[in-house]
Amino acid sequence: MNPFLEKLKDSFLSIIPIAAIVLILNFTVLNLDAALVVRFLISVASIIIGLSIFLLGIDISITKIGSLMSAALAKSNKASILLIGGFLLGFFISIAEPALMILANQVSDVSAGQISRMSILVVVSLGLGIMIAVGLYRIVKNTSLKKMLAGMYFVIFLLAFFVTPEFLAIAFDSSGATTGAMAVPFVLALAAGIAHMKKNAHRHESDSFGLVGIASSGVIIAVMIMCIISQPGDISGELHLTFTEGRNAISVFLEYVSLSLSEVTLSLAPIVIMFFIFQKISFKMGHRPLIKIVKGLIYTFVGLVLFLAGVNAGFMEIGIHVGMELAAYDNKFFLIVVGFALGFVSILAEPSVYVLTRQVEEETSGSIKKRILVPTLSIGVGVAVAISAIRVVVPGIQLWHYLLPGYIIAVGLMYFVSNTFVGIAYDSGGVASGPMTATFILAFIQGAAEVTPGADVMVDGFGMIAMVAMTPLIAIQILGLVYRIKSAKAAKEGA
């Protein structure tokens, strides 16, 4: 099958479940504005086409660029070059990550500018850049991934005692949002490129994963330190509704296409500039492969513009409406069940999930299959959104009531599963919380918090991405435990 048609088929099957749930709700328990539904359907078409083109471009360009750059850094055989190069790559990729841009805008809007968009972008990017450098150095020096992750989350638990509830939610949400559609393919390719320089095949398989998880934890630490230094005090939050009922659906969509053009230009510009710098001083590729990568970058650009325009033009707005209307019912069971269903199917629409699961199959020679990983992730994310809805409607439940035991379980499970599954699990936590989660699902929870008495949009509306980033750590490691038990049983029977 033609590569684009194959991507189109996969994207269609991924997005349709979300659209179906929204439409079923609209014709049964909800009463959504007709213009909003039309705009949502236009967004669905844009996302399907955009996601298909984007994934094709990723295959041709971004993954290849990441592999080439990591190989160039590794060949230098200098720790200073690896650390500086890793930091710069991580910083510029993060600061231009679309999902992080969306979250930073939402934090700034909800906090009425008390937490600025630029402060979130810079602090998060510093945290990611530093830990990308450290993570690449870890691969070269064969440092234990389990020990590094355990140490970092111990630091996070300590810092959490000095952080306000608002910043605790934002720190974990930023961690999830920064590893989105642009950053994940690049970071995975960097890790795989460095790992493949090793002679030990088993080592390079396990070391190909875990860098996204390390980088994500660095973001949490950076935002927590920002809170401790700035001492922001109490931050009030309010959802600013900017609905556009009655406006022409096409004109609204085109406005978001225009906005997405500038966002995606900023997203891709650092990567393109770094690529041509490396091409000049290191790669020195021939004309044909260079043209192929440029063609892939154009595909990535066009696909990401259509994807983000669709997400922003219809998905975020309808997510807020669905959350508000369901939360207004006396029976909150509807909100929780719909939250699980939306979380379960939304993971199918995250571009980074396809990048990670494909690389897992390649790096493990097909022993860990996509058809097993994706349903496991879907269950984990469904549970995350459901318990986030419970946190909104049940007074007294705080984010740390979930995060503390959740991460203790996740860290504990590391010592019962293989290094490969640990790396995949922590990378999965990052890829599960991409642009679809940062827009549609976050808007759904914020809409519910807006109309729920006693709930605070700043405290209860944020934190959902944190849950989405945490549950895959547990779900995938439980899957790894199952694999280990089955392998031990098979070895015993074969003996």
Buried (B, 14 or more C-beta within 10 A) or exposed (E): EEEEEEBBEBBBEBBBBBBEBBBEBBEEEBEBBEBBBBBBBBBBBBBBBBBBBBBBBBBBBBBBBBBBBBBBBBEEEEEEBBBEBBBBBBBBBBBBBBBBBBBBBBBBBBBEEBBEBEBBBBBBBBBBBBBBBBBBBBBBEEBEBBEBBBEBBEEBBEBBEEBBBBBBBBBBBBBBBBBBBBBBBBBBBBBBBBBBBBEEEEBBBBBBBBBBBBBBBBBBBBBBBBBBEEEBEEBEBBBEEEEBEEEEBEEBBEBBBEBBBEBBEBBBEBBBEBBEEBBEEBBEBEEEEBEBBBEBBBBBBBBBBBBBBBBBBBBBBBBBBBBBBBBEEEEBEBBBEBBBBBBBBBBBBBBBBBBBBBBBBEBBEEEBEBEBBBBBBBBBBBBBBBBBBBBBBEEEBBBBEBBEEBBEBBBEBBEBBBBBBBBBBBBBBBBBBBBBBBBBBBBBBBBBBBBBEEBBBBBBBBBBBBBBBBBBBBBBBBBBBBBBEEEEEEEEEEE
